């Protein structure tokens, strides 16, 4: 599971997951999953920023999916 605040499309997590999938696919027990911010610019207002950034619930749900794979 990759967690980062960048966008899902074109973010650093996309490149890292692509490298892992290309070079170490046979060693993976489950698919690579990414938990990222939304694919929008990050707003300046703190209340709106919280809506865009990845949340703990998103991370926990993704970890459960990978653990149950």
CHARMM-style PDB file with segment names, atoms N, HN, CA, C and O in Angstrom:
ATOM      1  N   UNK     1       0.856  -1.167   0.000  1.00  0.00      PROA
ATOM      2  CA  UNK     1       0.000   0.000   0.000  1.00  0.00      PROA
ATOM      3  C   UNK     1       0.899   1.227   0.000  1.00  0.00      PROA
ATOM      4  O   UNK     1       1.769   1.378   0.858  1.00  0.00      PROA
ATOM      5  N   UNK     2       0.676   2.100  -0.979  1.00  0.00      PROA
ATOM      6  HN  UNK     2      -0.030   1.977  -1.676  1.00  0.00      PROA
ATOM      7  CA  UNK     2       1.416   3.352  -1.072  1.00  0.00      PROA
ATOM      8  C   UNK     2       0.519   4.497  -0.638  1.00  0.00      PROA
ATOM      9  O   UNK     2      -0.593   4.643  -1.145  1.00  0.00      PROA
ATOM     10  N   UNK     3       0.993   5.305   0.292  1.00  0.00      PROA
ATOM     11  HN  UNK     3       1.897   5.186   0.704  1.00  0.00      PROA
ATOM     12  CA  UNK     3       0.246   6.466   0.774  1.00  0.00      PROA
ATOM     13  C   UNK     3       1.066   7.708   0.481  1.00  0.00      PROA
ATOM     14  O   UNK     3       2.222   7.807   0.891  1.00  0.00      PROA
ATOM     15  N   UNK     4       0.465   8.661  -0.233  1.00  0.00      PROA
ATOM     16  HN  UNK     4      -0.474   8.580  -0.567  1.00  0.00      PROA
ATOM     17  CA  UNK     4       1.111   9.951  -0.427  1.00  0.00      PROA
ATOM     18  C   UNK     4       0.071  11.010  -0.733  1.00  0.00      PROA
ATOM     19  O   UNK     4      -1.051  10.705  -1.139  1.00  0.00      PROA
ATOM     20  N   UNK     5       0.462  12.263  -0.532  1.00  0.00      PROA
ATOM     21  HN  UNK     5       1.374  12.511  -0.203  1.00  0.00      PROA
ATOM     22  CA  UNK     5      -0.477  13.373  -0.689  1.00  0.00      PROA
ATOM     23  C   UNK     5      -0.587  13.868  -2.121  1.00  0.00      PROA
ATOM     24  O   UNK     5      -1.380  14.768  -2.396  1.00  0.00      PROA
ATOM     25  N   UNK     6       0.169  13.317  -3.017  1.00  0.00      PROA
ATOM     26  HN  UNK     6       0.813  12.585  -2.794  1.00  0.00      PROA
ATOM     27  CA  UNK     6       0.105  13.736  -4.408  1.00  0.00      PROA
ATOM     28  C   UNK     6      -1.108  13.142  -5.106  1.00  0.00      PROA
ATOM     29  O   UNK     6      -1.826  12.330  -4.522  1.00  0.00      PROA
ATOM     30  N   UNK     7      -1.341  13.541  -6.350  1.00  0.00      PROA
ATOM     31  HN  UNK     7      -0.758  14.200  -6.825  1.00  0.00      PROA
ATOM     32  CA  UNK     7      -2.481  13.005  -7.096  1.00  0.00      PROA
ATOM     33  C   UNK     7      -2.258  11.545  -7.481  1.00  0.00      PROA
ATOM     34  O   UNK     7      -1.118  11.090  -7.577  1.00  0.00      PROA
ATOM     35  N   UNK     8      -3.327  10.830  -7.695  1.00  0.00      PROA
ATOM     36  HN  UNK     8      -4.253  11.200  -7.616  1.00  0.00      PROA
ATOM     37  CA  UNK     8      -3.231   9.424  -8.072  1.00  0.00      PROA
ATOM     38  C   UNK     8      -2.688   9.264  -9.485  1.00  0.00      PROA
ATOM     39  O   UNK     8      -1.861   8.388  -9.739  1.00  0.00      PROA
ATOM     40  N   UNK     9      -3.149  10.111 -10.408  1.00  0.00      PROA
ATOM     41  HN  UNK     9      -3.821  10.823 -10.201  1.00  0.00      PROA
ATOM     42  CA  UNK     9      -2.709  10.053 -11.796  1.00  0.00      PROA
ATOM     43  C   UNK     9      -1.470  10.926 -11.953  1.00  0.00      PROA
ATOM     44  O   UNK     9      -1.519  12.131 -11.705  1.00  0.00      PROA
ATOM     45  N   UNK    10      -0.375  10.327 -12.358  1.00  0.00      PROA
ATOM     46  HN  UNK    10      -0.334   9.349 -12.559  1.00  0.00      PROA
ATOM     47  CA  UNK    10       0.845  11.081 -12.591  1.00  0.00      PROA
ATOM     48  C   UNK    10       1.623  11.433 -11.343  1.00  0.00      PROA
ATOM     49  O   UNK    10       2.600  12.177 -11.422  1.00  0.00      PROA
ATOM     50  N   UNK    11       1.222  10.922 -10.194  1.00  0.00      PROA
ATOM     51  HN  UNK    11       0.429  10.317 -10.130  1.00  0.00      PROA
ATOM     52  CA  UNK    11       1.940  11.197  -8.957  1.00  0.00      PROA
ATOM     53  C   UNK    11       3.125  10.264  -8.779  1.00  0.00      PROA
ATOM     54  O   UNK    11       3.325   9.337  -9.564  1.00  0.00      PROA
ATOM     55  N   UNK    12       3.899  10.515  -7.751  1.00  0.00      PROA
ATOM     56  HN  UNK    12       3.736  11.268  -7.113  1.00  0.00      PROA
ATOM     57  CA  UNK    12       5.081   9.703  -7.493  1.00  0.00      PROA
ATOM     58  C   UNK    12       4.683   8.258  -7.159  1.00  0.00      PROA
ATOM     59  O   UNK    12       5.420   7.327  -7.480  1.00  0.00      PROA
ATOM     60  N   UNK    13       3.538   8.068  -6.526  1.00  0.00      PROA
ATOM     61  HN  UNK    13       2.938   8.825  -6.265  1.00  0.00      PROA
ATOM     62  CA  UNK    13       3.060   6.721  -6.222  1.00  0.00      PROA
ATOM     63  C   UNK    13       2.753   5.911  -7.465  1.00  0.00      PROA
ATOM     64  O   UNK    13       2.938   4.694  -7.479  1.00  0.00      PROA
ATOM     65  N   UNK    14       2.287   6.576  -8.505  1.00  0.00      PROA
ATOM     66  HN  UNK    14       2.137   7.564  -8.494  1.00  0.00      PROA
ATOM     67  CA  UNK    14       2.009   5.890  -9.774  1.00  0.00      PROA
ATOM     68  C   UNK    14       3.293   5.358 -10.371  1.00  0.00      PROA
ATOM     69  O   UNK    14       3.337   4.226 -10.852  1.00  0.00      PROA
ATOM     70  N   UNK    15       4.340   6.169 -10.343  1.00  0.00      PROA
ATOM     71  HN  UNK    15       4.304   7.088  -9.952  1.00  0.00      PROA
ATOM     72  CA  UNK    15       5.634   5.739 -10.881  1.00  0.00      PROA
ATOM     73  C   UNK    15       6.231   4.617 -10.035  1.00  0.00      PROA
ATOM     74  O   UNK    15       6.761   3.645 -10.574  1.00  0.00      PROA
ATOM     75  N   UNK    16       6.147   4.750  -8.729  1.00  0.00      PROA
ATOM     76  HN  UNK    16       5.716   5.540  -8.292  1.00  0.00      PROA
ATOM     77  CA  UNK    16       6.709   3.722  -7.851  1.00  0.00      PROA
ATOM     78  C   UNK    16       5.966   2.400  -8.020  1.00  0.00      PROA
ATOM     79  O   UNK    16       6.594   1.344  -8.093  1.00  0.00      PROA
ATOM     80  N   UNK    17       4.624   2.449  -8.084  1.00  0.00      PROA
ATOM     81  HN  UNK    17       4.114   3.307  -8.025  1.00  0.00      PROA
ATOM     82  CA  UNK    17       3.867   1.207  -8.251  1.00  0.00      PROA
ATOM     83  C   UNK    17       4.137   0.577  -9.609  1.00  0.00      PROA
ATOM     84  O   UNK    17       4.146  -0.648  -9.734  1.00  0.00      PROA
ATOM     85  N   UNK    18       4.358   1.406 -10.631  1.00  0.00      PROA
ATOM     86  HN  UNK    18       4.350   2.401 -10.529  1.00  0.00      PROA
ATOM     87  CA  UNK    18       4.693   0.868 -11.950  1.00  0.00      PROA
ATOM     88  C   UNK    18       6.043   0.158 -11.919  1.00  0.00      PROA
ATOM     89  O   UNK    18       6.195  -0.915 -12.504  1.00  0.00      PROA
ATOM     90  N   UNK    19       7.017   0.747 -11.245  1.00  0.00      PROA
ATOM     91  HN  UNK    19       6.894   1.619 -10.770  1.00  0.00      PROA
ATOM     92  CA  UNK    19       8.334   0.111 -11.147  1.00  0.00      PROA
ATOM     93  C   UNK    19       8.269  -1.208 -10.390  1.00  0.00      PROA
ATOM     94  O   UNK    19       8.888  -2.191 -10.799  1.00  0.00      PROA
ATOM     95  N   UNK    20       7.526  -1.236  -9.295  1.00  0.00      PROA
ATOM     96  HN  UNK    20       7.023  -0.438  -8.963  1.00  0.00      PROA
ATOM     97  CA  UNK    20       7.383  -2.470  -8.516  1.00  0.00      PROA
ATOM     98  C   UNK    20       6.669  -3.527  -9.344  1.00  0.00      PROA
ATOM     99  O   UNK    20       7.083  -4.687  -9.356  1.00  0.00      PROA
ATOM    100  N   UNK    21       5.609  -3.146 -10.031  1.00  0.00      PROA
ATOM    101  HN  UNK    21       5.273  -2.204 -10.021  1.00  0.00      PROA
ATOM    102  CA  UNK    21       4.860  -4.108 -10.847  1.00  0.00      PROA
ATOM    103  C   UNK    21       5.696  -4.654 -11.997  1.00  0.00      PROA
ATOM    104  O   UNK    21       5.585  -5.829 -12.347  1.00  0.00      PROA
ATOM    105  N   UNK    22       6.525  -3.807 -12.581  1.00  0.00      PROA
ATOM    106  HN  UNK    22       6.615  -2.852 -12.297  1.00  0.00      PROA
ATOM    107  CA  UNK    22       7.369  -4.256 -13.695  1.00  0.00      PROA
ATOM    108  C   UNK    22       8.520  -5.144 -13.227  1.00  0.00      PROA
ATOM    109  O   UNK    22       8.813  -6.166 -13.848  1.00  0.00      PROA
ATOM    110  N   UNK    23       9.173  -4.752 -12.129  1.00  0.00      PROA
ATOM    111  HN  UNK    23       8.935  -3.922 -11.625  1.00  0.00      PROA
ATOM    112  CA  UNK    23      10.413  -5.415 -11.729  1.00  0.00      PROA
ATOM    113  C   UNK    23      10.248  -6.506 -10.683  1.00  0.00      PROA
ATOM    114  O   UNK    23      11.121  -7.364 -10.553  1.00  0.00      PROA
ATOM    115  N   UNK    24       9.149  -6.495  -9.933  1.00  0.00      PROA
ATOM    116  HN  UNK    24       8.439  -5.798 -10.039  1.00  0.00      PROA
ATOM    117  CA  UNK    24       9.023  -7.455  -8.834  1.00  0.00      PROA
ATOM    118  C   UNK    24       7.638  -8.084  -8.773  1.00  0.00      PROA
ATOM    119  O   UNK    24       7.201  -8.507  -7.703  1.00  0.00      PROA
ATOM    120  N   UNK    25       6.947  -8.150  -9.894  1.00  0.00      PROA
ATOM    121  HN  UNK    25       7.302  -7.806 -10.764  1.00  0.00      PROA
ATOM    122  CA  UNK    25       5.577  -8.650  -9.912  1.00  0.00      PROA
ATOM    123  C   UNK    25       5.474 -10.064  -9.351  1.00  0.00      PROA
ATOM    124  O   UNK    25       4.536 -10.376  -8.617  1.00  0.00      PROA
ATOM    125  N   UNK    26       6.431 -10.915  -9.691  1.00  0.00      PROA
ATOM    126  HN  UNK    26       7.193 -10.661 -10.287  1.00  0.00      PROA
ATOM    127  CA  UNK    26       6.353 -12.314  -9.254  1.00  0.00      PROA
ATOM    128  C   UNK    26       6.544 -12.478  -7.751  1.00  0.00      PROA
ATOM    129  O   UNK    26       6.245 -13.540  -7.205  1.00  0.00      PROA
ATOM    130  N   UNK    27       7.035 -11.447  -7.076  1.00  0.00      PROA
ATOM    131  HN  UNK    27       7.278 -10.585  -7.519  1.00  0.00      PROA
ATOM    132  CA  UNK    27       7.242 -11.518  -5.627  1.00  0.00      PROA
ATOM    133  C   UNK    27       6.072 -10.951  -4.828  1.00  0.00      PROA
ATOM    134  O   UNK    27       6.050 -11.070  -3.603  1.00  0.00      PROA
ATOM    135  N   UNK    28       5.114 -10.345  -5.494  1.00  0.00      PROA
ATOM    136  HN  UNK    28       5.132 -10.248  -6.489  1.00  0.00      PROA
ATOM    137  CA  UNK    28       3.984  -9.724  -4.811  1.00  0.00      PROA
ATOM    138  C   UNK    28       2.957 -10.769  -4.396  1.00  0.00      PROA
ATOM    139  O   UNK    28       2.653 -11.693  -5.150  1.00  0.00      PROA
ATOM    140  N   UNK    29       2.428 -10.609  -3.188  1.00  0.00      PROA
ATOM    141  HN  UNK    29       2.675  -9.858  -2.575  1.00  0.00      PROA
ATOM    142  CA  UNK    29       1.350 -11.476  -2.706  1.00  0.00      PROA
ATOM    143  C   UNK    29      -0.019 -10.874  -2.989  1.00  0.00      PROA
ATOM    144  O   UNK    29      -1.030 -11.575  -2.962  1.00  0.00      PROA
ATOM    145  N   UNK    30      -0.047  -9.580  -3.259  1.00  0.00      PROA
ATOM    146  HN  UNK    30       0.774  -9.010  -3.281  1.00  0.00      PROA
ATOM    147  CA  UNK    30      -1.289  -8.862  -3.548  1.00  0.00      PROA
ATOM    148  C   UNK    30      -0.942  -7.705  -4.486  1.00  0.00      PROA
ATOM    149  O   UNK    30       0.224  -7.329  -4.602  1.00  0.00      PROA
ATOM    150  N   UNK    31      -1.940  -7.144  -5.149  1.00  0.00      PROA
ATOM    151  HN  UNK    31      -2.888  -7.449  -5.055  1.00  0.00      PROA
ATOM    152  CA  UNK    31      -1.660  -6.022  -6.048  1.00  0.00      PROA
ATOM    153  C   UNK    31      -1.235  -4.777  -5.274  1.00  0.00      PROA
ATOM    154  O   UNK    31      -1.564  -4.615  -4.098  1.00  0.00      PROA
ATOM    155  N   UNK    32      -0.511  -3.918  -5.944  1.00  0.00      PROA
ATOM    156  HN  UNK    32      -0.243  -4.050  -6.898  1.00  0.00      PROA
ATOM    157  CA  UNK    32      -0.114  -2.642  -5.357  1.00  0.00      PROA
ATOM    158  C   UNK    32      -1.335  -1.728  -5.335  1.00  0.00      PROA
ATOM    159  O   UNK    32      -2.009  -1.567  -6.352  1.00  0.00      PROA
ATOM    160  N   UNK    33      -1.618  -1.136  -4.190  1.00  0.00      PROA
ATOM    161  HN  UNK    33      -1.070  -1.267  -3.364  1.00  0.00      PROA
ATOM    162  CA  UNK    33      -2.740  -0.198  -4.047  1.00  0.00      PROA
ATOM    163  C   UNK    33      -2.188   1.154  -3.636  1.00  0.00      PROA
ATOM    164  O   UNK    33      -1.198   1.241  -2.910  1.00  0.00      PROA
ATOM    165  N   UNK    34      -2.843   2.216  -4.112  1.00  0.00      PROA
ATOM    166  HN  UNK    34      -3.647   2.146  -4.702  1.00  0.00      PROA
ATOM    167  CA  UNK    34      -2.422   3.579  -3.795  1.00  0.00      PROA
ATOM    168  C   UNK    34      -3.531   4.319  -3.063  1.00  0.00      PROA
ATOM    169  O   UNK    34      -4.698   4.252  -3.448  1.00  0.00      PROA
ATOM    170  N   UNK    35      -3.152   5.027  -2.002  1.00  0.00      PROA
ATOM    171  HN  UNK    35      -2.203   5.082  -1.689  1.00  0.00      PROA
ATOM    172  CA  UNK    35      -4.055   5.920  -1.281  1.00  0.00      PROA
ATOM    173  C   UNK    35      -3.486   7.317  -1.477  1.00  0.00      PROA
ATOM    174  O   UNK    35      -2.402   7.628  -0.982  1.00  0.00      PROA
ATOM    175  N   UNK    36      -4.217   8.154  -2.197  1.00  0.00      PROA
ATOM    176  HN  UNK    36      -5.097   7.901  -2.598  1.00  0.00      PROA
ATOM    177  CA  UNK    36      -3.692   9.464  -2.591  1.00  0.00      PROA
ATOM    178  C   UNK    36      -4.741  10.541  -2.402  1.00  0.00      PROA
ATOM    179  O   UNK    36      -5.878  10.274  -2.012  1.00  0.00      PROA
ATOM    180  N   UNK    37      -4.328  11.765  -2.689  1.00  0.00      PROA
ATOM    181  HN  UNK    37      -3.405  11.982  -3.005  1.00  0.00      PROA
ATOM    182  CA  UNK    37      -5.304  12.854  -2.697  1.00  0.00      PROA
ATOM    183  C   UNK    37      -6.159  12.736  -3.956  1.00  0.00      PROA
ATOM    184  O   UNK    37      -5.873  11.934  -4.845  1.00  0.00      PROA
ATOM    185  N   UNK    38      -7.200  13.539  -4.012  1.00  0.00      PROA
ATOM    186  HN  UNK    38      -7.432  14.190  -3.289  1.00  0.00      PROA
ATOM    187  CA  UNK    38      -8.028  13.562  -5.210  1.00  0.00      PROA
ATOM    188  C   UNK    38      -7.236  14.173  -6.355  1.00  0.00      PROA
ATOM    189  O   UNK    38      -6.270  14.898  -6.121  1.00  0.00      PROA
ATOM    190  N   UNK    39      -7.627  13.894  -7.572  1.00  0.00      PROA
ATOM    191  HN  UNK    39      -8.412  13.305  -7.762  1.00  0.00      PROA
ATOM    192  CA  UNK    39      -6.942  14.434  -8.748  1.00  0.00      PROA
ATOM    193  C   UNK    39      -7.415  15.855  -9.049  1.00  0.00      PROA
ATOM    194  O   UNK    39      -7.893  16.151 -10.144  1.00  0.00      PROA
ATOM    195  N   UNK    40      -7.269  16.722  -8.052  1.00  0.00      PROA
ATOM    196  HN  UNK    40      -6.881  16.482  -7.162  1.00  0.00      PROA
ATOM    197  CA  UNK    40      -7.630  18.131  -8.184  1.00  0.00      PROA
ATOM    198  C   UNK    40      -6.542  18.968  -7.527  1.00  0.00      PROA
ATOM    199  O   UNK    40      -5.773  18.442  -6.722  1.00  0.00      PROA
ATOM    200  N   UNK    41      -6.456  20.244  -7.843  1.00  0.00      PROA
ATOM    201  HN  UNK    41      -7.080  20.672  -8.497  1.00  0.00      PROA
ATOM    202  CA  UNK    41      -5.520  21.104  -7.120  1.00  0.00      PROA
ATOM    203  C   UNK    41      -5.896  21.172  -5.641  1.00  0.00      PROA
ATOM    204  O   UNK    41      -7.075  21.117  -5.292  1.00  0.00      PROA
ATOM    205  N   UNK    42      -4.903  21.292  -4.785  1.00  0.00      PROA
ATOM    206  HN  UNK    42      -3.945  21.337  -5.068  1.00  0.00      PROA
ATOM    207  CA  UNK    42      -5.157  21.362  -3.341  1.00  0.00      PROA
ATOM    208  C   UNK    42      -5.648  22.771  -3.003  1.00  0.00      PROA
ATOM    209  O   UNK    42      -4.964  23.751  -3.301  1.00  0.00      PROA
ATOM    210  N   UNK    43      -6.819  22.879  -2.388  1.00  0.00      PROA
ATOM    211  HN  UNK    43      -7.374  22.083  -2.147  1.00  0.00      PROA
ATOM    212  CA  UNK    43      -7.338  24.199  -2.036  1.00  0.00      PROA
ATOM    213  C   UNK    43      -6.563  24.805  -0.860  1.00  0.00      PROA
ATOM    214  O   UNK    43      -5.920  24.084  -0.097  1.00  0.00      PROA
ATOM    215  N   UNK    44      -6.628  26.106  -0.724  1.00  0.00      PROA
ATOM    216  HN  UNK    44      -7.151  26.692  -1.344  1.00  0.00      PROA
ATOM    217  CA  UNK    44      -5.923  26.814   0.333  1.00  0.00      PROA
ATOM    218  C   UNK    44      -6.656  26.718   1.669  1.00  0.00      PROA
ATOM    219  O   UNK    44      -6.016  26.648   2.719  1.00  0.00      PROA
ATOM    220  N   UNK    45      -7.979  26.715   1.644  1.00  0.00      PROA
ATOM    221  HN  UNK    45      -8.499  26.772   0.792  1.00  0.00      PROA
ATOM    222  CA  UNK    45      -8.771  26.680   2.879  1.00  0.00      PROA
ATOM    223  C   UNK    45      -8.589  25.334   3.580  1.00  0.00      PROA
ATOM    224  O   UNK    45      -8.755  24.288   2.954  1.00  0.00      PROA
ATOM    225  N   UNK    46      -8.248  25.349   4.885  1.00  0.00      PROA
ATOM    226  HN  UNK    46      -8.113  26.199   5.393  1.00  0.00      PROA
ATOM    227  CA  UNK    46      -8.012  24.090   5.611  1.00  0.00      PROA
ATOM    228  C   UNK    46      -9.200  23.129   5.583  1.00  0.00      PROA
ATOM    229  O   UNK    46      -9.006  21.917   5.486  1.00  0.00      PROA
ATOM    230  N   UNK    47     -10.423  23.647   5.666  1.00  0.00      PROA
ATOM    231  HN  UNK    47     -10.582  24.631   5.744  1.00  0.00      PROA
ATOM    232  CA  UNK    47     -11.589  22.754   5.664  1.00  0.00      PROA
ATOM    233  C   UNK    47     -11.745  22.049   4.318  1.00  0.00      PROA
ATOM    234  O   UNK    47     -12.188  20.902   4.263  1.00  0.00      PROA
ATOM    235  N   UNK    48     -11.383  22.731   3.239  1.00  0.00      PROA
ATOM    236  HN  UNK    48     -11.023  23.663   3.283  1.00  0.00      PROA
ATOM    237  CA  UNK    48     -11.449  22.104   1.917  1.00  0.00      PROA
ATOM    238  C   UNK    48     -10.248  21.194   1.677  1.00  0.00      PROA
ATOM    239  O   UNK    48     -10.360  20.178   0.992  1.00  0.00      PROA
ATOM    240  N   UNK    49      -9.106  21.562   2.242  1.00  0.00      PROA
ATOM    241  HN  UNK    49      -9.015  22.387   2.799  1.00  0.00      PROA
ATOM    242  CA  UNK    49      -7.913  20.736   2.088  1.00  0.00      PROA
ATOM    243  C   UNK    49      -8.139  19.351   2.689  1.00  0.00      PROA
ATOM    244  O   UNK    49      -7.683  18.350   2.139  1.00  0.00      PROA
ATOM    245  N   UNK    50      -8.844  19.297   3.817  1.00  0.00      PROA
ATOM    246  HN  UNK    50      -9.215  20.111   4.264  1.00  0.00      PROA
ATOM    247  CA  UNK    50      -9.139  18.007   4.451  1.00  0.00      PROA
ATOM    248  C   UNK    50      -9.988  17.115   3.567  1.00  0.00      PROA
ATOM    249  O   UNK    50      -9.886  15.891   3.655  1.00  0.00      PROA
ATOM    250  N   UNK    51     -10.824  17.695   2.715  1.00  0.00      PROA
ATOM    251  HN  UNK    51     -10.907  18.689   2.643  1.00  0.00      PROA
ATOM    252  CA  UNK    51     -11.667  16.904   1.817  1.00  0.00      PROA
ATOM    253  C   UNK    51     -10.884  16.313   0.654  1.00  0.00      PROA
ATOM    254  O   UNK    51     -11.290  15.300   0.085  1.00  0.00      PROA
ATOM    255  N   UNK    52      -9.762  16.939   0.295  1.00  0.00      PROA
ATOM    256  HN  UNK    52      -9.433  17.762   0.758  1.00  0.00      PROA
ATOM    257  CA  UNK    52      -8.975  16.524  -0.860  1.00  0.00      PROA
ATOM    258  C   UNK    52      -7.894  15.523  -0.475  1.00  0.00      PROA
ATOM    259  O   UNK    52      -7.606  14.596  -1.233  1.00  0.00      PROA
ATOM    260  N   UNK    53      -7.294  15.706   0.702  1.00  0.00      PROA
ATOM    261  HN  UNK    53      -7.529  16.459   1.317  1.00  0.00      PROA
ATOM    262  CA  UNK    53      -6.181  14.862   1.131  1.00  0.00      PROA
ATOM    263  C   UNK    53      -6.657  13.468   1.541  1.00  0.00      PROA
ATOM    264  O   UNK    53      -7.799  13.307   1.970  1.00  0.00      PROA
ATOM    265  N   UNK    54      -5.790  12.461   1.413  1.00  0.00      PROA
ATOM    266  HN  UNK    54      -4.862  12.592   1.065  1.00  0.00      PROA
ATOM    267  CA  UNK    54      -6.170  11.117   1.845  1.00  0.00      PROA
ATOM    268  C   UNK    54      -6.442  11.093   3.347  1.00  0.00      PROA
ATOM    269  O   UNK    54      -5.768  11.771   4.122  1.00  0.00      PROA
ATOM    270  N   UNK    55      -7.421  10.319   3.738  1.00  0.00      PROA
ATOM    271  HN  UNK    55      -7.969   9.768   3.108  1.00  0.00      PROA
ATOM    272  CA  UNK    55      -7.831  10.243   5.135  1.00  0.00      PROA
ATOM    273  C   UNK    55      -7.466   8.887   5.731  1.00  0.00      PROA
ATOM    274  O   UNK    55      -7.228   7.923   5.003  1.00  0.00      PROA
ATOM    275  N   UNK    56      -7.425   8.824   7.032  1.00  0.00      PROA
ATOM    276  HN  UNK    56      -7.618   9.607   7.624  1.00  0.00      PROA
ATOM    277  CA  UNK    56      -7.075   7.587   7.728  1.00  0.00      PROA
ATOM    278  C   UNK    56      -8.035   6.458   7.367  1.00  0.00      PROA
ATOM    279  O   UNK    56      -7.608   5.315   7.208  1.00  0.00      PROA
ATOM    280  N   UNK    57      -9.315   6.762   7.236  1.00  0.00      PROA
ATOM    281  HN  UNK    57      -9.662   7.691   7.364  1.00  0.00      PROA
ATOM    282  CA  UNK    57     -10.298   5.728   6.868  1.00  0.00      PROA
ATOM    283  C   UNK    57      -9.987   5.124   5.503  1.00  0.00      PROA
ATOM    284  O   UNK    57     -10.141   3.919   5.306  1.00  0.00      PROA
ATOM    285  N   UNK    58      -9.548   5.964   4.556  1.00  0.00      PROA
ATOM    286  HN  UNK    58      -9.423   6.943   4.717  1.00  0.00      PROA
ATOM    287  CA  UNK    58      -9.169   5.466   3.229  1.00  0.00      PROA
ATOM    288  C   UNK    58      -7.998   4.503   3.332  1.00  0.00      PROA
ATOM    289  O   UNK    58      -7.987   3.453   2.688  1.00  0.00      PROA
ATOM    290  N   UNK    59      -7.016   4.865   4.143  1.00  0.00      PROA
ATOM    291  HN  UNK    59      -7.025   5.718   4.666  1.00  0.00      PROA
ATOM    292  CA  UNK    59      -5.841   4.016   4.332  1.00  0.00      PROA
ATOM    293  C   UNK    59      -6.219   2.689   4.972  1.00  0.00      PROA
ATOM    294  O   UNK    59      -5.784   1.632   4.515  1.00  0.00      PROA
ATOM    295  N   UNK    60      -7.021   2.737   6.019  1.00  0.00      PROA
ATOM    296  HN  UNK    60      -7.374   3.595   6.390  1.00  0.00      PROA
ATOM    297  CA  UNK    60      -7.418   1.502   6.710  1.00  0.00      PROA
ATOM    298  C   UNK    60      -8.224   0.584   5.802  1.00  0.00      PROA
ATOM    299  O   UNK    60      -8.014  -0.629   5.804  1.00  0.00      PROA
ATOM    300  N   UNK    61      -9.140   1.147   5.030  1.00  0.00      PROA
ATOM    301  HN  UNK    61      -9.310   2.132   5.029  1.00  0.00      PROA
ATOM    302  CA  UNK    61      -9.946   0.344   4.108  1.00  0.00      PROA
ATOM    303  C   UNK    61      -9.068  -0.327   3.048  1.00  0.00      PROA
ATOM    304  O   UNK    61      -9.272  -1.497   2.723  1.00  0.00      PROA
ATOM    305  N   UNK    62      -8.107   0.400   2.516  1.00  0.00      PROA
ATOM    306  HN  UNK    62      -7.941   1.350   2.780  1.00  0.00      PROA
ATOM    307  CA  UNK    62      -7.219  -0.151   1.507  1.00  0.00      PROA
ATOM    308  C   UNK    62      -6.330  -1.233   2.096  1.00  0.00      PROA
ATOM    309  O   UNK    62      -6.091  -2.254   1.451  1.00  0.00      PROA
ATOM    310  N   UNK    63      -5.837  -1.028   3.309  1.00  0.00      PROA
ATOM    311  HN  UNK    63      -6.031  -0.199   3.833  1.00  0.00      PROA
ATOM    312  CA  UNK    63      -5.014  -2.055   3.970  1.00  0.00      PROA
ATOM    313  C   UNK    63      -5.819  -3.329   4.211  1.00  0.00      PROA
ATOM    314  O   UNK    63      -5.294  -4.435   4.079  1.00  0.00      PROA
ATOM    315  N   UNK    64      -7.091  -3.171   4.565  1.00  0.00      PROA
ATOM    316  HN  UNK    64      -7.517  -2.273   4.672  1.00  0.00      PROA
ATOM    317  CA  UNK    64      -7.944  -4.355   4.763  1.00  0.00      PROA
ATOM    318  C   UNK    64      -8.153  -5.100   3.455  1.00  0.00      PROA
ATOM    319  O   UNK    64      -8.139  -6.331   3.432  1.00  0.00      PROA
ATOM    320  N   UNK    65      -8.349  -4.360   2.359  1.00  0.00      PROA
ATOM    321  HN  UNK    65      -8.360  -3.361   2.378  1.00  0.00      PROA
ATOM    322  CA  UNK    65      -8.515  -4.999   1.051  1.00  0.00      PROA
ATOM    323  C   UNK    65      -7.285  -5.815   0.688  1.00  0.00      PROA
ATOM    324  O   UNK    65      -7.405  -6.948   0.222  1.00  0.00      PROA
ATOM    325  N   UNK    66      -6.115  -5.251   0.897  1.00  0.00      PROA
ATOM    326  HN  UNK    66      -6.017  -4.330   1.276  1.00  0.00      PROA
ATOM    327  CA  UNK    66      -4.875  -5.945   0.549  1.00  0.00      PROA
ATOM    328  C   UNK    66      -4.665  -7.138   1.475  1.00  0.00      PROA
ATOM    329  O   UNK    66      -4.235  -8.199   1.023  1.00  0.00      PROA
ATOM    330  N   UNK    67      -4.959  -6.982   2.749  1.00  0.00      PROA
ATOM    331  HN  UNK    67      -5.309  -6.120   3.116  1.00  0.00      PROA
ATOM    332  CA  UNK    67      -4.772  -8.093   3.699  1.00  0.00      PROA
ATOM    333  C   UNK    67      -5.729  -9.249   3.393  1.00  0.00      PROA
ATOM    334  O   UNK    67      -5.386 -10.409   3.620  1.00  0.00      PROA
ATOM    335  N   UNK    68      -6.918  -8.945   2.883  1.00  0.00      PROA
ATOM    336  HN  UNK    68      -7.197  -8.003   2.699  1.00  0.00      PROA
ATOM    337  CA  UNK    68      -7.899  -9.988   2.567  1.00  0.00      PROA
ATOM    338  C   UNK    68      -7.768 -10.524   1.152  1.00  0.00      PROA
ATOM    339  O   UNK    68      -8.567 -11.366   0.744  1.00  0.00      PROA
ATOM    340  N   UNK    69      -6.782 -10.060   0.392  1.00  0.00      PROA
ATOM    341  HN  UNK    69      -6.133  -9.376   0.723  1.00  0.00      PROA
ATOM    342  CA  UNK    69      -6.636 -10.481  -0.989  1.00  0.00      PROA
ATOM    343  C   UNK    69      -6.309 -11.961  -1.072  1.00  0.00      PROA
ATOM    344  OT1 UNK    69      -6.149 -12.498  -2.168  1.00  0.00      PROA
TER     345      UNK     69
END
